[in-house]
Amino acid sequence: MASGHDKHAGHSVAMFRDKFWLSLALTIPTLIWGHMLPNALGFAPPMFTGAHWIPAIFGTALFAYGGWPFLRGAVNEIRDRQPAMMTLIALAISVAFVFSAAVALGFPAMPLWEELATLITIMLLGHWLEMRSIAQAEGALGELAKLLPTTAVRVQGEGSGEKTQDVPIGDLHDGDTVLVRPGANVPADGVVLSGTSNIDESLITGESAPVEKAAQAKVIAGTVNGSGSLRVTVTGTGDRTALAGIMRLVAEAQKSKSGAQVLADRAAFWLTWIALGSGAVTFAAWMLSGATLATAVERLVTVLVIACPHALGLAVPLVLAISTTLGAKNGLLIRDRRGLEDARKLTAVVFDKTGTLTLGQHRVVGIRTTAGLSEDDALRLAAAIERDAEHPVARAIVQSAADRKLEVPAATNFTAIPGRGVRATVSGRSLSAGGPNLLAELNAAPSAELEAFAADAAAHGQGVISLVEGQVVLATFAVADAIRPESVEAVQQLQAAGIEVVMMTGDAQAVADSVARDLGITTVLAQVLPEGKAALIQKLQSQGKRVAMVGDGVNDAPALVTADVGIAIGAGTDVAVEAGDIVLVRSDPRDVPRIITLSRATYTKMRQNLWWAAGYNVIAIPLAAGLLAPWGILLTPAVGAVLMSVSTIVVALNAQLLRRARLS
């Protein structure tokens, strides 16, 4: 069978809504001038010429108007050789219509116009509610699309000659400069040229706190600017924006199938044949028992209606649609639903080090000072000296001072000393910064404490820089690829869940061991070349482990594809990572345990829905066939339609409860 709601291709929520209300209006007079309701309530409807034709006329109109979506759906299913719920519904209403039409033309029996009318109306209501649930689950795409403004303020010229012009977003090109005013949505991906502000990126990354933006910072289309004004150089428009990438990934995920959905589809397919067989057996059994043709037809129609695998077809797709959008709202983009489904079974998570557990950027990771100098003061002075230097270590010191929000004083008389370091004057003090070669040139000997600190840092593969005044070493800095602040918590959460954490990196063993020790990781695979990562994943799998690989999606691509679940780091404008099953928009390692939590919650809801849908049919089909007839219990087609619709609604409501899942 096709996926649970593919049967509604070409249909809309509004179409089923309109058909339901008009069909309900046609059903009321059909019931009033029929036989079932007057007999049950003991009243006589107003009679006039032709009144007895009202059920037949209105029932025929209902069959043609309200029954059309089911008839057309049945034709499509039969043409595709995949008879399913539309086939069952169409067969039920067709049998009821033909039988009732024959009675109207003189066949001696009781017509089923009322059953036909209520059946079609209840079915339309059930499909309307189902499509509303699906539309709500997939509504995140529409909400994302609304984030983009329709126009942008393009800036031309500089200084006093600067001019601004409102232009449609489609007219923007890479390299254009746009003005983002306070409170406005960013119109395109770009880099801040000038200005400072805080930007709300929550609807893109899931991060609730506004993110501070200044010159050279990246901004994402659709995010909301705060109180500052920014001039942004455009780097991506249209389909190349991060927002477009997110929408594309969510749309692809909604179309993908999980193993549970394939199982549900197969079960629904076979249930359709079981229902058809049960209907045929039921009809034959009642006829052989001496029942009237009307009674046998009524039993047949009831079985066909009550056995519709509606709930079974909806059980998994709706849960997956909700889980996909729930993940997107929390910065987890599901590219392949099988990856999400398999995440609940993980026993080991392998992290790439650089850019995943670490920032992928050097920072000051340790400071030792003397002469009563505080760490902040030492870093402030070192940053002032290094501000004009080009060496990566110099940038690490300057950025570390910025991370601590330190006010860095101005430096004068800056001089670069090739191969040794830099020298400058800060607040009247002549200061130098550099490595061991600088200390040798200045004949500066660090204290025993600083020397021990430097030796320990070097043993861990960290760079060592000293701050010197004259021949006195004031402070020593250890510089390395900084561990993400969130990494420790992520590792702890995974280990608490009984999942082994492995770090795999191409770095030297000493560097890898240092990072692993700080994170509490005991299994370290160091000096691994990119082409060797996939082989190590396979080795772990050969040990019976279900393995997830977390990497940046570039040199880790083979390992991401090899792993049972590939999780790609994809911050900001890099969300369209093609190698992973799941993309972490925020590049936050803590999102890995969130994936597992979402996977387990999704599986629980799918299992609940499948048990309900399957159990319902096990009980409902015998009841519809008349198993309890000897005790006076017989279900009419209308009651069967109600029970089938209630089953579908229960499944839909249970799936909606997944929205309450707490991922952190």
C-alpha positions in Angstrom: 0.0 0.0 0.0 1.1 3.6 -0.5 2.1 5.7 2.4 -0.6 6.4 4.9 -1.8 9.7 3.3 -0.7 9.3 -0.3 -4.3 8.3 -0.9 -5.1 12.0 -0.5 -2.9 13.1 -3.4 -4.7 16.0 -5.1 -7.1 16.4 -2.1 -7.1 19.2 0.3 -8.4 19.9 3.8 -10.8 22.5 2.4 -12.3 20.0 -0.1 -13.1 17.4 2.6 -14.4 20.1 4.9 -16.8 21.5 2.3 -17.9 18.0 1.2 -18.6 17.0 4.8 -20.8 20.0 5.6 -22.9 19.7 2.4 -23.1 15.9 2.9 -24.3 16.5 6.4 -27.0 18.8 5.2 -28.1 16.1 2.7 -28.0 13.4 5.3 -30.4 15.0 7.8 -33.5 14.9 5.5 -32.4 11.4 4.4 -32.6 10.3 8.0 -35.8 12.2 8.8 -37.8 10.7 5.8 -36.1 7.3 6.1 -37.2 4.4 8.2 -34.5 3.9 10.8 -34.7 7.2 12.7 -38.6 7.5 12.8 -38.8 3.9 14.1 -36.2 4.5 16.7 -37.6 7.7 18.0 -41.3 7.0 17.3 -42.2 10.0 15.2 -43.8 10.4 11.8 -42.1 12.9 9.4 -44.2 15.4 7.5 -45.6 13.8 4.3 -46.3 15.4 1.0 -46.3 14.4 -2.6 -43.0 12.7 -3.5 -41.7 12.7 0.2 -41.0 9.0 0.0 -38.5 9.6 -2.7 -36.4 12.0 -0.5 -34.0 9.2 0.8 -33.4 7.9 -2.7 -32.8 11.3 -4.2 -30.7 12.6 -1.5 -28.9 9.3 -1.1 -28.0 9.3 -4.8 -26.8 12.8 -4.6 -24.6 11.9 -1.6 -23.2 8.9 -3.4 -22.2 11.0 -6.4 -21.0 14.1 -4.5 -19.7 12.9 -1.1 -18.6 9.4 -2.4 -16.6 10.7 -5.4 -13.2 11.0 -3.6 -13.5 7.4 -2.4 -14.6 6.1 -5.8 -11.7 7.9 -7.6 -9.2 6.8 -4.9 -10.4 3.2 -5.4 -9.8 3.4 -9.2 -6.3 4.7 -8.5 -5.5 1.9 -6.0 -6.9 -0.8 -8.4 -5.0 0.6 -11.3 -1.8 0.5 -9.2 -2.7 -3.1 -8.1 -2.6 -1.9 -4.5 -6.2 -2.2 -3.2 -6.5 -0.5 0.2 -8.8 1.6 2.3 -10.2 3.7 -0.5 -11.1 0.4 -2.3 -12.9 -0.9 0.8 -14.9 2.4 1.3 -15.8 2.6 -2.4 -16.9 -1.1 -2.4 -19.0 -0.6 0.7 -20.9 2.5 -0.5 -21.2 1.1 -4.0 -22.8 -2.1 -2.7 -25.1 -0.1 -0.5 -26.1 2.2 -3.4 -26.7 -0.5 -5.9 -28.7 -2.5 -3.4 -30.8 0.5 -2.4 -31.4 1.6 -6.0 -32.6 -1.9 -6.8 -35.1 -1.7 -3.8 -36.3 1.7 -5.1 -37.0 0.1 -8.5 -39.0 -2.7 -7.0 -36.8 -5.3 -5.4 -38.5 -6.5 -2.3 -36.2 -5.5 0.6 -35.3 -2.7 3.0 -33.1 0.0 1.4 -29.8 1.2 2.9 -30.1 4.9 2.0 -29.7 6.0 5.6 -26.7 3.7 6.2 -25.2 5.0 2.9 -25.7 8.6 3.8 -24.3 8.3 7.4 -21.4 6.2 6.1 -20.3 8.7 3.5 -20.7 11.7 5.9 -18.8 10.0 8.7 -16.1 8.9 6.3 -15.7 12.5 5.0 -15.5 13.8 8.6 -12.8 11.2 9.4 -10.7 12.1 6.3 -11.1 15.8 7.1 -9.8 15.4 10.6 -7.0 13.2 9.3 -5.9 15.7 6.7 -6.1 18.5 9.3 -3.8 16.6 11.6 -1.3 15.9 8.7 -1.5 19.6 7.6 -0.8 20.7 11.2 2.2 18.3 11.5 3.7 19.6 8.2 2.9 23.2 8.9 6.4 24.0 10.0 7.4 24.3 6.3 4.8 27.1 5.8 6.0 28.8 9.0 9.6 28.7 7.8 8.6 30.2 4.5 6.9 33.1 6.2 10.2 34.1 7.9 11.5 35.6 4.7 10.5 39.2 4.0 9.3 40.1 0.5 11.6 43.1 0.2 15.0 44.2 1.2 16.8 47.6 1.7 19.7 47.6 -0.7 22.6 50.0 0.0 24.6 51.6 -2.8 27.5 54.0 -2.3 29.4 54.9 0.9 29.5 57.8 3.4 27.6 60.9 2.4 26.9 59.4 -1.1 25.2 56.4 0.3 21.7 55.6 -1.1 19.1 53.0 0.0 16.5 51.4 -2.2 13.7 49.0 -1.4 14.0 46.0 -3.8 12.2 42.6 -4.1 14.2 39.8 -2.5 14.5 38.2 -5.9 16.6 41.1 -7.1 19.4 40.6 -4.6 22.7 39.1 -5.7 25.8 37.9 -4.0 28.0 40.8 -3.0 25.1 43.3 -2.6 25.0 45.2 0.7 21.6 45.3 2.5 20.5 47.4 5.5 18.8 45.4 8.2 16.9 47.8 10.4 15.9 47.1 14.1 13.1 44.5 14.3 13.4 43.5 10.6 13.9 40.0 9.3 17.3 39.4 7.6 16.5 39.1 3.9 19.4 36.8 2.8 22.4 34.9 4.2 25.4 37.1 4.6 28.3 38.5 6.6 28.0 41.6 8.8 29.8 44.5 7.2 29.2 47.0 10.0 27.1 47.6 13.0 26.3 45.5 16.1 23.0 43.9 17.2 21.5 40.9 18.8 19.6 38.5 16.4 16.9 36.0 17.3 17.8 32.8 15.5 15.4 30.6 17.5 13.2 29.6 14.6 16.3 28.5 12.6 18.6 27.0 15.2 16.3 26.4 18.1 18.6 28.5 20.3 16.3 30.7 22.5 18.9 33.3 23.5 19.6 36.2 21.0 23.0 35.9 19.3 25.3 38.9 19.4 26.4 40.0 15.9 29.2 42.3 14.9 31.5 42.8 11.9 32.5 39.6 10.1 29.7 37.6 11.9 27.5 35.4 9.7 23.7 36.0 9.6 21.0 33.7 8.4 18.0 34.7 6.2 14.7 34.8 8.1 16.2 35.5 11.5 14.9 38.6 13.4 17.2 41.6 14.1 17.2 43.1 17.5 17.6 46.8 18.4 20.7 47.5 16.4 21.2 48.4 12.7 23.3 46.1 10.5 24.8 46.4 7.1 25.2 43.0 5.6 27.1 41.7 2.6 24.9 39.1 0.8 26.4 35.6 0.4 23.4 33.5 -0.4 19.9 34.2 -1.8 16.9 32.1 -2.8 17.4 28.4 -2.8 21.0 28.8 -1.5 20.0 30.2 1.9 20.1 28.2 5.1 16.4 28.6 5.5 15.8 27.1 2.0 18.1 24.3 3.0 16.1 23.6 6.1 12.8 23.6 4.2 14.3 21.3 1.6 15.5 18.8 4.2 12.2 18.8 6.1 10.3 18.3 2.9 12.5 15.4 1.9 12.2 13.9 5.3 8.4 14.1 5.2 8.5 12.0 2.0 10.9 9.4 3.3 9.7 6.1 4.9 10.9 4.4 8.0 11.0 0.6 8.5 8.0 0.8 10.8 6.0 2.7 8.1 6.9 0.0 5.5 5.7 -2.6 8.0 2.5 -0.7 8.6 1.9 -0.3 4.9 2.4 -4.0 4.3 0.0 -4.9 7.2 -2.6 -2.5 5.8 -2.3 -4.1 2.4 -2.9 -7.5 3.7 -5.7 -6.3 6.0 -7.4 -5.0 2.9 -7.4 -8.5 1.4 -8.5 -10.0 4.7 -11.4 -7.5 4.8 -12.5 -8.4 1.3 -12.3 -12.1 2.1 -14.1 -11.6 5.4 -16.8 -9.7 3.6 -17.3 -12.5 1.1 -17.4 -15.2 3.8 -19.8 -13.1 5.9 -22.2 -12.6 2.9 -22.1 -16.3 2.0 -22.6 -17.4 5.6 -25.6 -15.2 6.2 -27.2 -16.3 2.9 -26.6 -20.0 3.8 -28.1 -19.5 7.2 -31.4 -18.4 5.6 -31.1 -14.7 6.2 -32.7 -12.2 3.7 -30.6 -10.7 1.0 -30.9 -7.3 2.7 -29.5 -8.7 5.9 -26.6 -10.4 4.1 -25.8 -7.2 2.2 -25.9 -5.1 5.4 -23.4 -7.5 7.1 -21.2 -7.3 4.0 -21.2 -3.5 4.0 -20.6 -3.4 7.8 -17.5 -5.6 7.5 -16.1 -3.7 4.6 -16.6 -0.4 6.5 -15.4 -1.4 9.9 -12.3 -3.2 8.5 -10.9 -0.2 6.6 -7.2 0.0 7.6 -7.5 3.7 8.1 -6.0 3.8 11.5 -3.3 1.4 10.5 -2.4 3.5 7.5 -2.3 6.7 9.6 -0.6 5.2 12.7 3.0 5.6 11.5 3.0 8.5 8.9 1.4 11.0 11.3 3.8 10.2 14.1 6.7 10.6 11.7 5.4 13.8 10.3 5.1 15.2 13.8 8.5 14.0 14.9 10.1 15.5 11.9 8.7 18.9 12.5 9.3 18.6 16.3 13.0 17.9 15.5 13.2 20.8 13.1 11.9 23.2 15.8 14.7 21.9 18.1 17.5 22.2 15.6 17.4 18.6 14.4 16.9 18.2 10.7 15.8 14.7 9.8 17.0 13.9 6.3 16.1 10.2 6.4 13.4 8.8 8.8 15.2 5.5 9.0 18.0 7.3 10.7 15.7 8.7 13.3 14.0 5.3 13.8 17.4 3.5 14.2 18.7 6.1 16.7 16.8 4.5 19.6 18.9 1.3 19.2 22.3 2.9 19.3 24.9 1.4 21.6 27.9 3.5 20.6 28.4 7.1 19.4 31.6 8.0 17.6 32.5 11.7 17.6 34.9 13.4 15.3 37.0 15.7 17.4 37.8 18.9 15.5 34.7 21.0 14.9 32.4 18.6 16.6 33.6 18.1 20.2 35.9 21.1 19.8 35.2 24.5 18.2 37.6 23.8 15.4 39.2 27.2 16.3 42.2 27.8 18.7 41.5 29.5 22.0 43.4 30.0 25.2 42.6 26.9 27.2 44.8 27.6 30.3 46.6 30.6 31.9 49.2 30.8 34.7 50.4 34.2 36.1 52.9 35.7 38.5 53.5 39.0 40.3 49.9 39.2 41.5 48.6 39.6 37.9 45.0 38.3 37.4 44.2 36.0 34.5 42.0 38.6 32.8 44.6 41.3 33.1 47.2 39.1 31.6 44.9 38.1 28.7 44.0 41.8 28.2 47.6 42.8 27.9 48.5 39.8 25.6 45.6 40.6 23.4 46.6 44.2 23.1 50.1 43.1 21.9 48.8 40.4 19.5 45.9 42.4 18.0 47.9 43.4 14.9 49.7 40.1 14.5 48.6 37.6 11.8 49.7 34.3 13.4 46.8 31.9 14.3 48.0 31.8 17.9 47.7 35.6 18.0 44.2 35.4 16.7 43.4 32.8 19.4 44.5 35.1 22.2 42.6 38.1 20.8 39.4 36.0 20.3 39.7 34.5 23.8 39.8 38.1 25.2 36.7 38.9 23.2 35.0 35.7 24.4 35.5 37.0 28.0 34.3 40.4 26.9 37.5 42.0 28.2 38.2 45.7 27.3 41.5 45.5 25.5 43.7 48.6 25.7 45.4 50.2 22.7 49.0 49.2 21.8 51.6 51.4 20.1 55.1 50.7 18.6 54.0 47.3 17.4 56.9 45.2 16.1 56.8 41.6 14.8 59.9 39.6 15.7 60.1 36.9 13.0 60.3 33.4 14.4 60.0 34.7 18.0 56.9 36.7 18.6 55.8 40.4 18.9 56.6 43.5 20.9 54.5 46.6 21.7 53.9 49.3 24.2 50.7 49.1 26.3 49.8 51.8 28.8 53.4 52.9 28.9 54.7 49.3 29.5 57.0 47.6 27.0 55.7 44.1 26.6 56.5 41.1 24.5 54.7 37.9 23.7 56.0 34.7 22.1 57.3 31.2 22.4 60.5 29.6 23.7 62.6 31.3 21.1 61.5 34.7 22.4 62.4 33.7 26.0 65.9 32.6 24.9 66.5 35.9 23.0 65.4 38.0 26.0 67.2 35.7 28.4 64.0 35.5 30.4 63.6 32.6 32.8 60.0 31.7 33.9 59.3 30.8 37.4 59.2 27.1 38.4 55.4 27.2 38.4 55.2 28.7 34.9 57.8 26.3 33.6 55.9 23.3 35.0 52.7 24.7 33.4 54.4 25.1 30.0 55.8 21.6 30.2 52.4 20.1 31.0 50.8 22.0 28.1 53.4 20.9 25.6 53.0 17.3 26.7 49.3 17.6 25.8 50.1 19.0 22.4 49.1 22.5 23.2 50.9 25.6 22.1 52.7 27.7 24.7 52.9 31.6 24.6 54.5 33.7 27.3 53.9 37.4 28.2 57.2 39.1 29.1 58.0 42.5 30.5 61.8 43.2 30.3 63.2 39.8 31.4 60.3 39.0 33.7 57.8 36.4 32.5 54.4 37.7 33.7 52.2 34.9 32.4 52.1 31.8 30.3 49.2 30.8 28.0 48.3 27.3 26.7 46.6 27.5 23.3 44.7 24.7 21.7 41.6 23.8 19.8 39.0 24.7 22.5 36.5 22.1 23.7 32.9 23.2 23.1 31.3 24.2 26.4 28.4 21.8 25.7 30.6 18.7 24.9 31.1 17.6 28.5 27.4 17.5 29.2 26.7 15.7 25.9 29.2 13.0 26.8 27.8 12.6 30.3 24.2 12.3 29.1 25.1 9.6 26.6 27.2 7.6 29.1 24.3 7.9 31.6 22.1 6.4 29.0 24.4 3.4 28.7 25.8 4.4 25.4 29.6 4.1 24.7 31.2 7.3 23.6 34.2 7.1 21.2 36.4 9.9 19.9 38.0 9.5 16.5 40.5 12.1 15.2 43.4 12.6 12.8 45.3 14.5 15.5 48.3 13.1 17.4 47.7 10.7 20.3 48.8 13.3 22.9 46.4 15.9 21.7 43.5 13.4 21.4 44.2 12.0 24.9 44.2 15.5 26.4 40.7 16.3 24.9 39.4 12.9 25.8 40.6 13.2 29.4 38.8 16.6 29.8 35.6 15.1 28.4 35.7 11.8 30.3 36.0 9.7 27.1 37.9 6.5 27.6 37.9 5.1 24.0 40.2 7.2 21.7 41.1 6.5 18.1 43.8 8.9 17.1 45.9 9.6 14.0 43.1 8.2 11.8 43.1 9.3 8.2 39.7 10.3 6.6 39.7 7.2 4.5 40.3 5.0 7.5 37.4 6.3 9.5 34.8 4.2 7.7 36.8 1.0 8.3 36.9 1.8 12.1 33.1 2.3 12.1 32.8 -1.1 10.4 35.1 -2.7 13.0 32.8 -1.4 15.8 29.8 -2.7 13.9 31.4 -6.1 13.6 31.5 -6.3 17.4 27.7 -6.2 17.4 27.4 -2.5 18.2 24.8 -0.1 16.7 27.0 2.9 15.8 26.3 6.6 15.2 28.9 8.8 13.6 28.9 12.5 14.4 31.1 14.6 12.1 31.2 17.7 9.9 30.0 16.0 6.7 33.1 16.8 4.6 36.1 14.5 5.3 33.8 12.4 7.6 31.4 11.6 4.7 32.4 8.0 4.2 32.1 7.3 7.9 28.7 9.1 8.1 27.4 6.9 5.3 28.8 3.7 6.8 27.4 4.2 10.3 24.0 2.9 11.3 23.1 6.6 11.9 25.0 9.4 10.3 24.8 12.7 12.2 26.2 15.7 10.4 27.3 19.0 12.1 25.8 21.8 10.0 25.8 25.1 11.7 24.1 28.2 10.1 24.5 28.4 6.4 26.0 24.9 6.2 22.7 23.0 7.0 22.5 21.3 3.6 24.9 18.5 4.5 24.3 15.6 2.2 26.1 12.8 4.0 24.2 12.5 7.3 20.8 11.0 8.1 20.3 13.9 10.6 21.8 17.4 10.6 22.5 19.3 13.8 21.7 23.0 12.9 23.2 24.3 16.1 26.4 22.2 16.0 25.6 21.4 19.7 26.8 17.9 20.7 24.0 17.9 23.3 21.6 17.5 20.4 22.9 13.9 19.9 21.2 12.6 23.1 18.2 14.7 22.1 18.0 12.7 18.9 18.0 9.5 20.8 15.2 10.8 23.1 13.1 11.9 20.1 13.7 8.5 18.5 12.5 6.6 21.5 9.5 8.8 22.0 8.6 8.4 18.3 9.0 4.6 18.4 6.8 4.5 21.5 4.0 6.4 19.8 4.3 4.3 16.6 4.1 1.1 18.6 1.1 2.3 20.6 -0.7 3.3 17.4 0.1 0.1 15.6 -1.2 -2.0 18.6 -4.3 0.0 18.7 -5.0 -0.1 15.0 -4.3 -3.9 14.7 -6.1 -4.8 17.9 -9.2 -2.8 16.8 -9.5 -4.8 13.6 -9.0 -8.2 15.4 -12.1 -7.3 17.5 -14.1 -5.2 15.1 -14.3 -7.6 12.0 -15.9 -10.5 13.9 -18.4 -8.1 15.5 -19.2 -6.6 12.1 -19.7 -10.1 10.6 -22.3 -10.8 13.3 -20.4 -13.1 15.7 -22.6 -11.9 18.6 -25.9 -12.1 16.6 -27.1 -15.0 18.7 -27.1 -12.6 21.7 -28.9 -9.9 19.8 -25.9 -7.7 19.1 -25.6 -6.5 15.5 -23.7 -3.5 14.3 -25.2 -1.5 11.5 -23.0 0.0 8.7 -23.5 3.5 10.3 -22.2 2.2 13.6 -19.3 0.5 11.9 -18.4 3.8 10.2 -18.5 5.5 13.6 -16.3 2.9 15.2 -13.8 3.1 12.3 -13.7 6.9 12.5 -13.3 6.8 16.2 -10.3 4.4 15.8 -8.7 6.8 13.3 -9.3 9.8 15.6 -7.8 7.9 18.6 -4.6 7.2 16.5 -4.4 10.9 15.4 -4.9 12.3 18.9 -2.3 9.9 20.3 0.2 11.0 17.7 -0.4 14.6 18.6 0.7 13.8 22.2 4.2 13.4 20.8 4.4 17.2 20.6 4.6 17.2 24.4 7.9 15.2 24.4 10.7 16.9 26.2 14.0 16.5 24.3 16.2 18.1 26.9 
